[in-house]
């Protein structure tokens, strides 16, 4: 597909956590669909790598390094988008920090870091994006299956992702009249570097993990990216405040004890 004919043609999108995984895949898909991009990441080299890859493919992308827990990072992202492309039509709050320990083993510092990056970063991104979209636009926040149900060892992360879902709905209702749509994607287990160690440690390894998923496989970052691009586009013009679960059927199945993974 030519970028000029893509579903995001003429738009400019900010993506946080764009140096790898879902964020990087989203940047590539949005560029293919015609959007100019500002790609943010905590790691400057990763942000630059994503931007360079998009440029080699014929797209336009500006890298910005910074911590999403800091409001100055979001200001830099928005200012770069407006300065380089003259508009800001979409924003994807993807950056997150999971941590990972039982509730009583989560110290104050770990709790606060997870909340500051995962929920606070989404709040900061929404606030900055809405202010830069007086004529309307679209925001996609990335939650998680952990925000919909409990997973041992992810109490801080799950609480933050549940907050992302509530924040999405509040922002959607408050700013719909401004023409801003705010939606949420809640991915299940996706085949990214961040999940690899957890999957490998699962009883039976990756095969054992995937046997618990109705579709019998992990999701792919590109599958999440295609969904995000759709939510950013005019094709989703009457979707607002939605929480779209993309988990291969995990939450559709009754979570009752069963004698085997099937």
BELVENVEN-V749257 format. One record per residue. N is the residue number from 1. RES is the residue in one small letter. PSI is psi in degrees with one decimal (* if undefined). OMEGA is omega in radians with two decimals (999 if undefined). D_LAST is the distance of its C-alpha to the last C-alpha in whole Angstrom. Layout:
# BELVENVEN-V749257
n:N res:RES psi:PSI omega:OMEGA d_last:D_LAST
n:N res:RES psi:PSI omega:OMEGA d_last:D_LAST
This chain:
# BELVENVEN-V749257
n:1 res:x psi:135.0 omega:3.07 d_last:40
n:2 res:x psi:136.2 omega:3.11 d_last:43
n:3 res:x psi:-31.1 omega:-3.13 d_last:43
n:4 res:x psi:-21.5 omega:-3.12 d_last:46
n:5 res:x psi:5.6 omega:-3.08 d_last:44
n:6 res:x psi:166.3 omega:-3.08 d_last:40
n:7 res:x psi:-10.0 omega:3.09 d_last:39
n:8 res:x psi:15.8 omega:-3.08 d_last:40
n:9 res:x psi:132.6 omega:3.13 d_last:44
n:10 res:x psi:-5.5 omega:-3.12 d_last:47
n:11 res:x psi:169.4 omega:3.08 d_last:44
n:12 res:x psi:127.7 omega:-2.98 d_last:44
n:13 res:x psi:135.7 omega:3.01 d_last:41
n:14 res:x psi:134.2 omega:3.10 d_last:41
n:15 res:x psi:124.4 omega:3.07 d_last:38
n:16 res:x psi:156.6 omega:-3.10 d_last:37
n:17 res:x psi:38.6 omega:-3.02 d_last:35
n:18 res:x psi:7.5 omega:-3.09 d_last:36
n:19 res:x psi:-11.2 omega:-3.12 d_last:36
n:20 res:x psi:174.1 omega:2.98 d_last:32
n:21 res:x psi:-138.3 omega:-3.09 d_last:29
n:22 res:x psi:-39.4 omega:-3.13 d_last:28
n:23 res:x psi:-45.1 omega:3.14 d_last:32
n:24 res:x psi:-42.6 omega:3.10 d_last:33
n:25 res:x psi:-38.3 omega:3.12 d_last:31
n:26 res:x psi:-41.0 omega:3.09 d_last:32
n:27 res:x psi:-43.6 omega:-3.12 d_last:36
n:28 res:x psi:-42.8 omega:-3.13 d_last:35
n:29 res:x psi:-43.1 omega:3.13 d_last:34
n:30 res:x psi:-38.6 omega:3.09 d_last:37
n:31 res:x psi:-43.0 omega:3.09 d_last:39
n:32 res:x psi:-33.4 omega:-3.11 d_last:38
n:33 res:x psi:9.2 omega:2.97 d_last:38
n:34 res:x psi:-0.7 omega:-3.12 d_last:42
n:35 res:x psi:143.6 omega:2.87 d_last:42
n:36 res:x psi:151.1 omega:-2.95 d_last:44
n:37 res:x psi:147.2 omega:2.83 d_last:43
n:38 res:x psi:118.4 omega:-3.06 d_last:43
n:39 res:x psi:117.8 omega:-3.11 d_last:41
n:40 res:x psi:149.4 omega:3.05 d_last:40
n:41 res:x psi:152.5 omega:3.06 d_last:39
n:42 res:x psi:-33.6 omega:-3.12 d_last:40
n:43 res:x psi:112.7 omega:-3.09 d_last:41
n:44 res:x psi:-37.7 omega:-3.12 d_last:44
n:45 res:x psi:-38.5 omega:3.13 d_last:43
n:46 res:x psi:-40.9 omega:3.09 d_last:39
n:47 res:x psi:-43.7 omega:3.13 d_last:41
n:48 res:x psi:-39.4 omega:3.14 d_last:43
n:49 res:x psi:-42.5 omega:3.10 d_last:41
n:50 res:x psi:-46.1 omega:-3.14 d_last:39
n:51 res:x psi:-41.8 omega:-3.14 d_last:42
n:52 res:x psi:-39.3 omega:3.10 d_last:44
n:53 res:x psi:-40.0 omega:3.11 d_last:41
n:54 res:x psi:-40.9 omega:3.11 d_last:41
n:55 res:x psi:-40.5 omega:3.12 d_last:45
n:56 res:x psi:-28.5 omega:3.13 d_last:45
n:57 res:x psi:3.1 omega:3.09 d_last:42
n:58 res:x psi:6.7 omega:3.14 d_last:45
n:59 res:x psi:-177.1 omega:3.13 d_last:44
n:60 res:x psi:128.6 omega:-3.13 d_last:46
n:61 res:x psi:140.7 omega:3.10 d_last:44
n:62 res:x psi:126.7 omega:3.11 d_last:46
n:63 res:x psi:140.6 omega:3.05 d_last:45
n:64 res:x psi:126.5 omega:3.11 d_last:45
n:65 res:x psi:140.7 omega:3.09 d_last:44
n:66 res:x psi:162.7 omega:-3.14 d_last:44
n:67 res:x psi:122.3 omega:-3.09 d_last:42
n:68 res:x psi:-11.3 omega:3.04 d_last:40
n:69 res:x psi:-12.1 omega:-3.10 d_last:41
n:70 res:x psi:122.7 omega:-3.13 d_last:45
n:71 res:x psi:-26.1 omega:3.13 d_last:46
n:72 res:x psi:-30.4 omega:3.10 d_last:49
n:73 res:x psi:-42.7 omega:-3.13 d_last:46
n:74 res:x psi:-35.7 omega:3.06 d_last:45
n:75 res:x psi:-42.3 omega:3.14 d_last:48
n:76 res:x psi:-38.9 omega:3.13 d_last:49
n:77 res:x psi:-48.6 omega:-3.12 d_last:46
n:78 res:x psi:-43.7 omega:-3.12 d_last:47
n:79 res:x psi:-38.8 omega:3.11 d_last:51
n:80 res:x psi:-40.9 omega:-3.13 d_last:50
n:81 res:x psi:-47.4 omega:-3.12 d_last:48
n:82 res:x psi:-39.1 omega:-3.12 d_last:51
n:83 res:x psi:-41.6 omega:-3.07 d_last:53
n:84 res:x psi:-36.6 omega:-2.97 d_last:52
n:85 res:x psi:-7.7 omega:3.06 d_last:51
n:86 res:x psi:2.6 omega:-3.13 d_last:52
n:87 res:x psi:164.5 omega:3.01 d_last:50
n:88 res:x psi:107.9 omega:-3.05 d_last:46
n:89 res:x psi:-19.6 omega:-3.10 d_last:44
n:90 res:x psi:152.3 omega:-3.13 d_last:40
n:91 res:x psi:131.0 omega:3.12 d_last:39
n:92 res:x psi:112.8 omega:3.09 d_last:36
n:93 res:x psi:91.7 omega:-3.04 d_last:35
n:94 res:x psi:-28.8 omega:-3.06 d_last:32
n:95 res:x psi:139.7 omega:-3.14 d_last:34
n:96 res:x psi:164.1 omega:3.05 d_last:32
n:97 res:x psi:124.1 omega:-3.00 d_last:32
n:98 res:x psi:-37.3 omega:-2.97 d_last:29
n:99 res:x psi:-140.3 omega:3.07 d_last:30
n:100 res:x psi:87.8 omega:3.06 d_last:28
n:101 res:x psi:160.4 omega:3.09 d_last:29
n:102 res:x psi:154.8 omega:-3.02 d_last:28
n:103 res:x psi:-49.4 omega:-3.07 d_last:30
n:104 res:x psi:-14.9 omega:3.10 d_last:33
n:105 res:x psi:-0.9 omega:3.14 d_last:33
n:106 res:x psi:112.4 omega:-3.12 d_last:34
n:107 res:x psi:172.6 omega:-3.07 d_last:38
n:108 res:x psi:-43.2 omega:-3.08 d_last:40
n:109 res:x psi:-44.1 omega:-3.14 d_last:40
n:110 res:x psi:-44.6 omega:3.11 d_last:36
n:111 res:x psi:-49.0 omega:-3.08 d_last:36
n:112 res:x psi:-35.2 omega:3.12 d_last:39
n:113 res:x psi:-44.0 omega:3.11 d_last:38
n:114 res:x psi:-45.0 omega:-3.13 d_last:34
n:115 res:x psi:-40.4 omega:-3.09 d_last:36
n:116 res:x psi:-40.7 omega:-3.11 d_last:39
n:117 res:x psi:-52.1 omega:-2.95 d_last:37
n:118 res:x psi:-49.7 omega:3.11 d_last:33
n:119 res:x psi:-45.6 omega:-3.14 d_last:35
n:120 res:x psi:-41.0 omega:3.12 d_last:39
n:121 res:x psi:-36.4 omega:3.08 d_last:38
n:122 res:x psi:-42.1 omega:3.07 d_last:37
n:123 res:x psi:-49.0 omega:-3.13 d_last:39
n:124 res:x psi:-41.5 omega:-3.14 d_last:42
n:125 res:x psi:-44.5 omega:3.11 d_last:41
n:126 res:x psi:-46.0 omega:-3.11 d_last:41
n:127 res:x psi:-45.1 omega:-3.13 d_last:44
n:128 res:x psi:-41.9 omega:-3.12 d_last:46
n:129 res:x psi:-46.6 omega:-3.10 d_last:44
n:130 res:x psi:-40.7 omega:3.12 d_last:45
n:131 res:x psi:-28.6 omega:-3.11 d_last:48
n:132 res:x psi:6.8 omega:-3.12 d_last:49
n:133 res:x psi:58.5 omega:-3.11 d_last:47
n:134 res:x psi:-23.8 omega:3.13 d_last:50
n:135 res:x psi:8.1 omega:3.13 d_last:50
n:136 res:x psi:167.0 omega:-3.12 d_last:46
n:137 res:x psi:-170.8 omega:-3.10 d_last:43
n:138 res:x psi:137.8 omega:3.09 d_last:39
n:139 res:x psi:137.1 omega:3.02 d_last:37
n:140 res:x psi:120.2 omega:3.07 d_last:34
n:141 res:x psi:139.2 omega:-3.13 d_last:32
n:142 res:x psi:113.2 omega:3.08 d_last:29
n:143 res:x psi:-136.8 omega:-3.09 d_last:27
n:144 res:x psi:157.0 omega:2.97 d_last:24
n:145 res:x psi:-26.2 omega:3.11 d_last:20
n:146 res:x psi:-17.1 omega:3.06 d_last:22
n:147 res:x psi:-5.8 omega:-3.13 d_last:25
n:148 res:x psi:-22.6 omega:-3.14 d_last:22
n:149 res:x psi:162.1 omega:-3.03 d_last:21
n:150 res:x psi:146.6 omega:3.02 d_last:21
n:151 res:x psi:122.5 omega:-3.13 d_last:20
n:152 res:x psi:134.5 omega:3.12 d_last:22
n:153 res:x psi:-2.4 omega:-3.09 d_last:25
n:154 res:x psi:33.6 omega:-3.08 d_last:25
n:155 res:x psi:-44.9 omega:-3.13 d_last:27
n:156 res:x psi:-44.6 omega:-3.14 d_last:30
n:157 res:x psi:-44.7 omega:3.13 d_last:28
n:158 res:x psi:-40.8 omega:3.11 d_last:26
n:159 res:x psi:-42.0 omega:3.13 d_last:30
n:160 res:x psi:-42.2 omega:-3.13 d_last:31
n:161 res:x psi:-33.6 omega:3.02 d_last:29
n:162 res:x psi:-38.1 omega:3.07 d_last:29
n:163 res:x psi:-37.4 omega:3.09 d_last:32
n:164 res:x psi:-40.9 omega:3.12 d_last:32
n:165 res:x psi:-46.9 omega:3.13 d_last:30
n:166 res:x psi:-41.2 omega:3.12 d_last:33
n:167 res:x psi:-40.6 omega:3.11 d_last:36
n:168 res:x psi:-48.0 omega:-3.11 d_last:34
n:169 res:x psi:-41.3 omega:3.13 d_last:35
n:170 res:x psi:-46.8 omega:-3.12 d_last:38
n:171 res:x psi:-38.8 omega:3.13 d_last:40
n:172 res:x psi:-43.3 omega:-3.12 d_last:38
n:173 res:x psi:-41.6 omega:-3.08 d_last:40
n:174 res:x psi:-32.1 omega:-2.98 d_last:43
n:175 res:x psi:12.9 omega:3.09 d_last:44
n:176 res:x psi:-39.1 omega:-3.12 d_last:43
n:177 res:x psi:-21.0 omega:3.08 d_last:47
n:178 res:x psi:-7.3 omega:-3.12 d_last:47
n:179 res:x psi:13.4 omega:3.13 d_last:45
n:180 res:x psi:124.4 omega:3.04 d_last:43
n:181 res:x psi:137.4 omega:3.14 d_last:39
n:182 res:x psi:116.8 omega:-3.13 d_last:36
n:183 res:x psi:168.1 omega:-3.05 d_last:33
n:184 res:x psi:133.4 omega:3.00 d_last:30
n:185 res:x psi:129.0 omega:3.12 d_last:27
n:186 res:x psi:90.8 omega:-3.14 d_last:24
n:187 res:x psi:150.3 omega:2.92 d_last:22
n:188 res:x psi:-151.2 omega:-3.14 d_last:18
n:189 res:x psi:119.5 omega:-3.09 d_last:18
n:190 res:x psi:142.6 omega:-3.06 d_last:20
n:191 res:x psi:80.7 omega:3.13 d_last:21
n:192 res:x psi:161.3 omega:3.12 d_last:24
n:193 res:x psi:-34.6 omega:-3.11 d_last:27
n:194 res:x psi:-25.2 omega:-3.13 d_last:26
n:195 res:x psi:-17.2 omega:-2.98 d_last:23
n:196 res:x psi:-46.4 omega:-3.10 d_last:23
n:197 res:x psi:-39.6 omega:3.14 d_last:24
n:198 res:x psi:-43.9 omega:3.14 d_last:21
n:199 res:x psi:-42.3 omega:-3.12 d_last:18
n:200 res:x psi:-29.2 omega:-3.12 d_last:20
n:201 res:x psi:-5.6 omega:-3.13 d_last:20
n:202 res:x psi:143.0 omega:3.08 d_last:17
n:203 res:x psi:123.4 omega:-3.07 d_last:15
n:204 res:x psi:3.1 omega:3.09 d_last:14
n:205 res:x psi:-154.4 omega:-3.09 d_last:16
n:206 res:x psi:-41.7 omega:-3.13 d_last:15
n:207 res:x psi:-41.2 omega:3.12 d_last:13
n:208 res:x psi:-38.0 omega:3.11 d_last:11
n:209 res:x psi:-49.8 omega:-3.08 d_last:12
n:210 res:x psi:-26.1 omega:3.11 d_last:11
n:211 res:x psi:-20.1 omega:3.14 d_last:7
n:212 res:x psi:-5.6 omega:-3.12 d_last:7
n:213 res:x psi:128.3 omega:-3.12 d_last:9
n:214 res:x psi:-37.7 omega:3.12 d_last:8
n:215 res:x psi:0.0 omega:3.03 d_last:11
n:216 res:x psi:31.0 omega:3.07 d_last:10
n:217 res:x psi:161.8 omega:2.98 d_last:13
n:218 res:x psi:155.0 omega:3.01 d_last:16
n:219 res:x psi:161.4 omega:3.11 d_last:18
n:220 res:x psi:142.0 omega:3.10 d_last:22
n:221 res:x psi:-36.8 omega:-3.12 d_last:25
n:222 res:x psi:-31.9 omega:3.10 d_last:27
n:223 res:x psi:-39.8 omega:3.07 d_last:24
n:224 res:x psi:-40.1 omega:-3.11 d_last:25
n:225 res:x psi:-41.2 omega:3.12 d_last:29
n:226 res:x psi:-39.2 omega:3.14 d_last:29
n:227 res:x psi:-41.9 omega:3.12 d_last:28
n:228 res:x psi:-44.7 omega:3.12 d_last:30
n:229 res:x psi:-41.2 omega:3.08 d_last:33
n:230 res:x psi:-46.2 omega:-3.12 d_last:32
n:231 res:x psi:-28.5 omega:3.09 d_last:33
n:232 res:x psi:-20.5 omega:-2.98 d_last:36
n:233 res:x psi:168.7 omega:3.10 d_last:37
n:234 res:x psi:-13.6 omega:3.08 d_last:39
n:235 res:x psi:-18.6 omega:3.11 d_last:37
n:236 res:x psi:31.5 omega:-2.95 d_last:35
n:237 res:x psi:-21.3 omega:3.12 d_last:38
n:238 res:x psi:18.6 omega:3.04 d_last:37
n:239 res:x psi:115.1 omega:-3.07 d_last:34
n:240 res:x psi:130.4 omega:-3.13 d_last:35
n:241 res:x psi:16.0 omega:-3.10 d_last:34
n:242 res:x psi:150.8 omega:3.00 d_last:30
n:243 res:x psi:105.2 omega:-3.08 d_last:27
n:244 res:x psi:118.1 omega:-3.13 d_last:25
n:245 res:x psi:126.6 omega:3.13 d_last:21
n:246 res:x psi:87.0 omega:-2.99 d_last:20
n:247 res:x psi:19.5 omega:3.10 d_last:17
n:248 res:x psi:16.4 omega:3.10 d_last:14
n:249 res:x psi:5.6 omega:-3.06 d_last:13
n:250 res:x psi:-50.1 omega:-3.07 d_last:12
n:251 res:x psi:-10.2 omega:3.09 d_last:15
n:252 res:x psi:-19.2 omega:-3.07 d_last:14
n:253 res:x psi:138.2 omega:3.07 d_last:11
n:254 res:x psi:126.7 omega:-3.06 d_last:12
n:255 res:x psi:60.1 omega:3.13 d_last:12
n:256 res:x psi:156.1 omega:3.08 d_last:12
n:257 res:x psi:141.7 omega:3.13 d_last:11
n:258 res:x psi:149.4 omega:-3.04 d_last:8
n:259 res:x psi:-20.9 omega:3.13 d_last:8
n:260 res:x psi:166.1 omega:-3.05 d_last:6
n:261 res:x psi:-17.7 omega:-3.10 d_last:4
n:262 res:x psi:* omega:999 d_last:0
